[in-house]
Every structure is written in C-alpha cells, then in structure tokens.
C-alpha cells in the first residue's frame, strides 16, 4: 500500500505557487503546490546543477532562478533552454494535508 511512500511535508506549509525542498534518502526533492495540484521533482536544474527551490511557479511550470530554464512540473520536461535534460519526477500522494512521495527504486 503505502510502504513505498515517505511523508515529506504538510501542504499547509507550502503556499500556493510556492515550493519546499525536502531530503529523501540524500536526494533533494522539490514539492510544488500549484493551482493544478501538488508535484514533486528533483530540486536541481539540469542545466546549472543548482536548486530550483525559489523559482517562479506559474501553472504547471517552474522557472530556474539562475538562468531561466523552464520545466513542466507534471512530467519534468524541459520547456525552454538553456536546459535540455528533463527533471526526474516523483509520484505524490496526499492524505488530508500530509504530502508523501514515492521512493525511488
């Protein structure tokens, strides 16, 4: 059931169109609260290897705060250079206000 999920945050701690970086087994994961739902992606821009936390979120998209690469939070795909490599995404489960992500293999 939930054995592959780990609780990482409370949704009430993440304002709409904001994010929170959490550590899961040494991996920085960005939890993003958007108008379209809650998404989890690796907290690392694939272009500059810097955290995406603090990047602007509009709809399903997050913009890297350093060079402006844009990623789709729903599937991790690159939408705008300078990045060309997609983000890793994680399955999210919401139970009440608790946010959990599925652990990697």
N, C-alpha and C positions, 0 to 999 in steps of 0.2 A: 504494500500500500504506500506508506509514506517513508519507508526505510531509505529510499534514495534521495530524499529531500532533507534539507537542513534549514532551520529557521534562521533568517538573517536580519530581519528588520520588522518594524511596526509601521504600517502605511501612514499612520497619523504623524509620524516623524518626518515624512517627506512631502513637502508642499507640492501642489500641482505644478507641473512643468519644471520640476527640480529633480535632483538625483542624490544618491547616497552611495559612497564607496564602502564595500564590506570585504572582509577577508574570509575566504572559504578554502581551507587546506592550503594556504600560501598563495592562492590566486585572488587577485583584486577583481571583484565583480561590481559593476555599476548597476544599482537598482534605480530605474527611472519611472517616475509617476507622471503619466501623460493623460491628456484628455481621452485617449484611445485605450487606456489600460496601463498595466504595470509591465515593464520589460526588464530583462537582465542581460547585460552584455559584458564582455571583458572591459575593464577600466584601463584601456591602453589604446591610444591612437596607433593604428598600424603604419602610419607614415613616420611620425616622430618619436614613437615609443614613450609618450608622456600620458599622464592621466587625462581622461575625458571628463572627469568629475568637474562640475562648474561650467561645462559647455552649455550653450543655449539650446533649449529643447523647444521645438515648435512642431505640433502634431506628433508624428512618429519619428521625427528626425532630430539628431543631435549634431551640433557643430563643434569641432575641436577648437578649444580656446586659443591654441597657439597659431596654427596656420590655416584654419578654416575648412578643413576637410569635413564633409557631411556624410553621416551614416544613417541608414534606416534602422531604427531600434527593433522593428518587428522581425527582421531577418538578418541584421548585421551587414547588409550590403552597402558598398560604397556608392554614394550618390554624387560626389563631387571631389575632384582632386584637391590637394596633391596626393591623397591616399589612393592606392589601387588594390589593396588587400582588404577583404571583408573582415568584420569583427566576429569573434566567437560569440554565440548566443547561448542562453541557458533557459530551460523551462522554468516557469514561475507558477507557484500555487499560492492562492490567497485563501486563508481560513479566518473569517472575521476580519481583524485588522492585521493579522500575522502574515508576513511575506516569507515564503520559503523558496529556495531554488534547488533544482535537481543537481546532484553532484555529478561531476564528470566521471567517465568510466572508471 
